[in-house]
Amino acid sequence: MGGTHTVPFVAELAVAVVVILLLLTTDVMTVVGFSSFGVLVYYAVANASAYTLAAHPGYAPRWLNAVGFLGCVVLAFTLPPAPVLTMAAVLAAGVAGRWLVLRLRKHRPRL
């Protein structure tokens, strides 16, 4: 279904269902831990990406991206262990799934 929607509505619905299920089956602090870990990983990736840019403005030197990355990683791993381990497993599963999809696409015969 290409081009009919400008947002990933299926992904949005899936995330909403998962969050609702988590809120109904766990305590809210666990869900906040999941969210916090996800946001910190997201910002760590953003800082790592910014670090690799060729040009940096004077107000945002490269070393600041390194400090931001390290700060995000340290904060992420100071969260309670259950959300950290769970979200690390979810992240690893996502990376493994993406790797598998790319590998299958590479070896698929072209028509």
N, CA and C of each residue as an Amber inpcrd file, in Angstrom:
protein
   333
   0.8380000  -1.1520000   0.0000000   0.0000000   0.0000000   0.0000000
   0.8960000   1.2310000   0.0000000   1.3720000   1.6250000  -1.1600000
   2.3390000   2.6960000  -1.2300000   1.7150000   4.0500000  -1.4640000
   2.0590000   4.9860000  -0.6400000   1.7130000   6.3670000  -0.8730000
   0.3400000   6.8240000  -0.3980000  -0.5320000   5.9530000   0.0890000
  -1.8490000   6.4090000   0.5090000  -1.8270000   7.0850000   1.8680000
  -0.8460000   6.7660000   2.6850000  -0.7420000   7.3690000   4.0140000
   0.6490000   7.9760000   4.1730000   0.7000000   9.0750000   4.8830000
   1.9910000   9.7310000   5.0800000   2.6230000   9.3720000   6.4150000
   1.9230000   8.6100000   7.2340000   2.4610000   8.1700000   8.5230000
   2.3860000   6.6500000   8.5950000   3.2790000   6.0460000   9.3630000
   3.2410000   4.5810000   9.5080000   2.1170000   4.1720000  10.4660000
   0.8810000   4.2270000   9.9700000  -0.2670000   4.0410000  10.8590000
  -0.3130000   2.6480000  11.4710000   0.1280000   1.6300000  10.7600000
   0.1240000   0.2780000  11.3280000   1.1130000   0.2040000  12.4980000
   2.2780000   0.7960000  12.3370000   3.2610000   0.8190000  13.4180000
   2.7370000   1.6150000  14.6050000   2.0840000   2.7360000  14.3360000
   1.5160000   3.5510000  15.4120000   0.4570000   2.7690000  16.1890000
  -0.3980000   2.0600000  15.4760000  -1.4200000   1.2490000  16.1430000
  -0.7990000   0.1160000  16.9460000   0.2350000  -0.5140000  16.3890000
   0.8980000  -1.6070000  17.1060000   1.5340000  -1.1070000  18.3940000
   2.1910000   0.0340000  18.3270000   2.8100000   0.6090000  19.5260000
   1.7310000   0.9670000  20.5490000   0.6360000   1.5340000  20.1000000
  -0.4530000   1.8900000  21.0140000  -0.9970000   0.6530000  21.7200000
  -1.1940000  -0.4290000  20.9860000  -1.6940000  -1.6740000  21.5810000
  -0.7040000  -2.2050000  22.6170000   0.5830000  -2.1930000  22.2730000
   1.5990000  -2.6880000  23.2100000   1.6250000  -1.8330000  24.4760000
   1.5740000  -0.5200000  24.3270000   1.6040000   0.3670000  25.4920000
   0.3730000   0.1420000  26.3690000  -0.7840000   0.0240000  25.7600000
  -2.0000000  -0.2290000  26.5380000  -1.8920000  -1.5510000  27.2840000
  -1.4130000  -2.5900000  26.6100000  -1.2450000  -3.8870000  27.2770000
  -0.2450000  -3.7950000  28.4280000   0.8470000  -3.0800000  28.2140000
   1.8310000  -2.9120000  29.2840000   1.2350000  -2.1690000  30.4790000
   0.4810000  -1.1210000  30.2040000  -0.1230000  -0.3600000  31.2980000
  -1.1490000  -1.1870000  32.0720000  -1.8190000  -2.1060000  31.3700000
  -2.8050000  -2.9520000  32.0390000  -2.1710000  -4.1090000  32.8090000
  -0.9530000  -4.5080000  32.4260000  -0.3520000  -5.7050000  33.0300000
   0.8530000  -5.4180000  33.9250000   1.4160000  -4.2220000  33.8640000
   2.5740000  -3.8890000  34.7010000   2.3110000  -2.5620000  35.4020000
   3.2380000  -2.1670000  36.2320000   3.0670000  -0.8610000  36.8740000
   3.5750000   0.2430000  35.9470000   3.1010000   1.4340000  36.1870000
   3.4020000   2.5500000  35.3030000   4.8940000   2.8910000  35.3070000
   5.5880000   2.6750000  36.4140000   7.0150000   2.9940000  36.4700000
   7.8310000   2.0900000  35.5380000   7.3930000   0.8660000  35.3590000
   8.0730000  -0.0230000  34.4130000   7.9150000   0.5080000  32.9970000
   6.7070000   0.9510000  32.6660000   6.4510000   1.5080000  31.3340000
   7.2610000   2.7890000  31.1400000   7.3650000   3.6140000  32.1720000
   8.1840000   4.8250000  32.0970000   9.6520000   4.4540000  31.8890000
  10.1020000   3.3790000  32.5430000  11.4710000   2.8970000  32.3440000
  11.7210000   2.4710000  30.9090000  10.7510000   1.7600000  30.3130000
  10.8680000   1.3620000  28.9030000  11.0090000   2.5900000  28.0180000
  10.1210000   3.5540000  28.2410000  10.1300000   4.7690000  27.4380000
  11.4340000   5.5440000  27.6180000  11.8730000   5.6810000  28.8550000
  13.1080000   6.4280000  29.1330000  14.2980000   5.7870000  28.4450000
  14.3970000   4.4620000  28.5320000  15.5070000   3.7700000  27.8830000
  15.4610000   3.9910000  26.3730000  14.2690000   3.8680000  25.7930000
  14.1360000   4.0750000  24.3510000  14.5380000   5.4750000  23.9220000
  14.1110000   6.4770000  24.6640000  14.4480000   7.8640000  24.3270000
  15.9490000   8.1010000  24.4700000  16.5390000   7.5720000  25.5260000
  17.9830000   7.7640000  25.7140000  18.7960000   7.0700000  24.6280000
  18.3700000   5.8960000  24.1980000  19.0580000   5.2190000  23.0900000
  18.9060000   6.0420000  21.8070000  17.7080000   6.5650000  21.5820000
  17.4580000   7.4050000  20.4110000  18.4020000   8.6100000  20.3970000
  18.5220000   9.2960000  21.5290000  19.4050000  10.4600000  21.5970000
  20.8850000  10.0730000  21.5200000  21.2310000   8.9040000  22.0210000
  22.6150000   8.4360000  21.8800000  22.9430000   8.2340000  20.4010000
  22.0090000   7.6390000  19.6610000  22.2120000   7.4440000  18.2180000
  22.3030000   8.7930000  17.5090000  21.4550000   9.7440000  17.8960000
  21.4980000  11.0810000  17.2880000  22.8430000  11.7490000  17.5470000
  23.3600000  11.6370000  18.7690000  24.6650000  12.2240000  19.0830000
  25.7830000  11.5300000  18.3160000  25.7190000  10.2110000  18.2150000
  26.7400000   9.4800000  17.4490000  26.6900000   9.8800000  15.9760000
  25.4950000  10.0590000  15.4450000  25.3560000  10.4750000  14.0510000
  25.8920000  11.8850000  13.8440000  25.5650000  12.7950000  14.7620000
  26.0560000  14.1710000  14.6510000  27.5730000  14.2240000  14.7460000
  28.1410000  13.3420000  15.5400000  29.6080000  13.2880000  15.6820000
  30.2820000  13.0090000  14.3430000  29.6250000  12.2120000  13.4850000
  30.2350000  11.8240000  12.2110000  30.1060000  12.8840000  11.1200000
  29.3610000  13.9590000  11.3800000  29.2100000  15.0060000  10.3670000
  30.5510000  15.6680000  10.0770000  30.7490000  16.0160000   8.8220000
  32.0110000  16.6420000   8.4160000  32.1320000  18.0660000   8.9720000
  31.0520000  18.8280000   8.9110000  31.0880000  20.2220000   9.3640000
  30.2990000  20.3650000  10.6610000  30.8800000  21.0810000  11.6050000
  30.2230000  21.3470000  12.8840000  30.2010000  22.8430000  13.1190000
  29.0380000  23.3910000  13.4810000  28.9980000  24.8280000  13.7910000
  29.7620000  25.1130000  15.0810000  30.1690000  26.3380000  15.2550000
  30.9620000  26.7230000  16.4280000  30.2450000  26.4820000  17.7440000
  28.9280000  26.5940000  17.7450000  28.1750000  26.4050000  18.9910000
  27.9390000  24.9270000  19.3130000  28.3270000  24.0140000  18.4140000
  28.1190000  22.5800000  18.6430000  29.3620000  21.7990000  18.2120000
  30.4370000  21.9260000  18.9560000  31.6610000  21.2200000  18.5690000
  31.5000000  19.6990000  18.6960000  32.3610000  18.9960000  18.0040000
  32.2980000  17.5290000  17.9530000  32.3980000  16.9080000  19.3460000
  33.2200000  17.4700000  20.2200000  33.3770000  16.8760000  21.5490000
  32.0650000  16.8930000  22.3240000  31.1890000  17.8730000  22.0240000
  29.9020000  17.9380000  22.6970000  29.0160000  16.7510000  22.3220000
  29.1260000  16.2990000  21.0710000  28.3860000  15.1090000  20.6570000
  28.8870000  13.8650000  21.3810000  30.1810000  13.7840000  21.5940000
  30.7480000  12.6450000  22.3280000  30.2700000  12.6460000  23.7790000
  30.2540000  13.8290000  24.3950000  29.7690000  13.9420000  25.7750000
  28.2830000  13.5930000  25.8400000  27.5210000  14.0650000  24.8730000
  26.0910000  13.7540000  24.8260000  25.8440000  12.2640000  24.6760000
  26.6140000  11.6230000  23.8060000  26.4870000  10.1760000  23.6110000
  26.7830000   9.4320000  24.9110000  27.9120000   9.7570000  25.5240000
  28.2850000   9.0780000  26.7720000  27.2630000   9.3400000  27.8850000
  26.7640000  10.5510000  27.9650000  25.7570000  10.8740000  28.9680000
  24.4870000  10.0560000  28.7830000  24.0480000   9.9280000  27.5500000
  22.8490000   9.1310000  27.2680000  23.0510000   7.6670000  27.6400000
  24.2110000   7.1130000  27.2880000  24.4860000   5.7050000  27.5960000
  24.5310000   5.4910000  29.1070000  25.2170000   6.3840000  29.8190000
  25.3090000   6.2480000  31.2820000  23.9220000   6.3510000  31.9110000
  23.1480000   7.3440000  31.5040000  21.8010000   7.4910000  32.0640000
  20.9130000   6.2880000  31.7330000  21.0200000   5.7770000  30.5220000
  20.1940000   4.6310000  30.1160000  20.4640000   3.4230000  31.0000000
  21.7230000   3.2140000  31.3470000  22.0550000   2.0290000  32.1320000
  21.9840000   2.2580000  33.6420000  21.5320000   3.4490000  34.0530000
  21.2580000   3.6550000  35.4750000  19.7750000   3.4820000  35.7900000
  18.9800000   3.2020000  34.7670000  17.5580000   2.9210000  34.9810000
  17.4080000   1.5540000  35.6490000  16.2240000   1.2530000  36.1760000
  16.0160000  -0.0660000  36.7910000  16.3340000  -1.2010000  35.8090000
  16.8870000  -2.3060000  36.3120000  17.3530000  -3.3850000  35.4370000
  16.2800000  -4.0180000  34.5480000  15.0730000  -4.2020000  35.0390000
  14.0430000  -4.8940000  34.2440000  13.7430000  -4.1690000  32.9310000
  13.4550000  -2.8660000  32.9540000  13.2080000  -2.1820000  31.6780000
  14.4450000  -2.1470000  30.7780000  15.6190000  -1.9780000  31.3760000
  16.8470000  -1.9210000  30.5710000  17.0640000  -3.2460000  29.8490000
  16.9730000  -4.3470000  30.5730000  17.1910000  -5.6620000  29.9600000
  16.1210000  -5.9790000  28.9250000  14.8870000  -5.6530000  29.2450000
  13.7980000  -5.9170000  28.2990000  13.9750000  -5.0990000  27.0310000
  14.2250000  -3.8150000  27.1750000  14.3760000  -2.9600000  25.9950000
  15.6480000  -3.2740000  25.2220000  16.7030000  -3.6750000  25.9050000
  17.9170000  -4.1010000  25.1960000  17.6180000  -5.3450000  24.3680000
  16.8170000  -6.2630000  24.9000000  16.4310000  -7.4600000  24.1470000
  15.5490000  -7.0930000  22.9570000  14.6170000  -6.1600000  23.1470000
  13.7560000  -5.7060000  22.0470000  14.6060000  -5.0500000  20.9660000
  15.5440000  -4.2080000  21.3690000  16.4360000  -3.5490000  20.4200000
  17.2840000  -4.5710000  19.6670000  17.8190000  -5.5520000  20.3760000
  18.6140000  -6.6010000  19.7350000  17.7650000  -7.4060000  18.7580000
  16.5250000  -7.7050000  19.1250000  15.6360000  -8.4310000  18.2170000
  15.3500000  -7.6120000  16.9640000  15.1630000  -6.3060000  17.1310000
  14.9370000  -5.4430000  15.9740000  16.1360000  -5.3840000  15.0500000
  17.3260000  -5.2750000  15.6260000  18.5540000  -5.2500000  14.8150000
  18.7320000  -6.5920000  14.1010000  18.4820000  -7.6900000  14.8090000
  18.6090000  -9.0240000  14.1920000  17.5830000  -9.1960000  13.0800000
  16.3590000  -8.7280000  13.3070000  15.3270000  -8.8280000  12.2680000
  15.7000000  -8.0180000  11.0400000  16.2210000  -6.8280000  11.2570000
  16.6370000  -5.9830000  10.1210000  17.7870000  -6.6340000   9.3570000
  18.7510000  -7.1960000  10.0870000  19.8690000  -7.8850000   9.4580000
  19.3590000  -9.0470000   8.6010000  18.4010000  -9.8120000   9.1360000
  17.8580000 -10.9610000   8.4070000  17.1440000 -10.5080000   7.1370000
  16.3430000  -9.4560000   7.2370000  15.6400000  -8.9490000   6.0530000
  16.6340000  -8.5140000   4.9860000  17.6640000  -7.7810000   5.3790000
  18.6670000  -7.3290000   4.4050000  19.4090000  -8.5110000   3.7870000
  19.7000000  -9.5050000   4.5820000  20.3940000 -10.6910000   4.0750000
  19.5200000 -11.4610000   3.0830000  18.2550000 -11.6030000   3.4000000
  17.3400000 -12.3030000   2.4950000  17.1550000 -11.5330000   1.1990000
  17.0750000 -10.2100000   1.2760000  16.9570000  -9.3930000   0.0660000
  18.1960000  -9.5200000  -0.8110000  19.3520000  -9.6110000  -0.1780000
  20.6080000  -9.7000000  -0.9290000  20.6890000 -11.0030000  -1.7210000
  20.1530000 -12.0840000  -1.1390000  20.2630000 -13.3980000  -1.7710000
  19.0180000 -13.7910000  -2.5760000  18.0410000 -12.9100000  -2.6550000
  16.8340000 -13.2110000  -3.4200000  17.1290000 -13.0270000  -4.9090000
  16.7170000 -13.9900000  -5.7220000  16.9610000 -13.8450000  -7.1640000
  16.1480000 -12.6760000  -7.7330000  16.7620000 -11.9460000  -8.6360000
  16.0900000 -10.8000000  -9.2740000  15.2670000 -11.2940000 -10.4480000
  14.1020000 -10.6690000 -10.6210000  13.2050000 -11.0560000 -11.7230000
  13.4600000 -10.2420000 -12.9480000
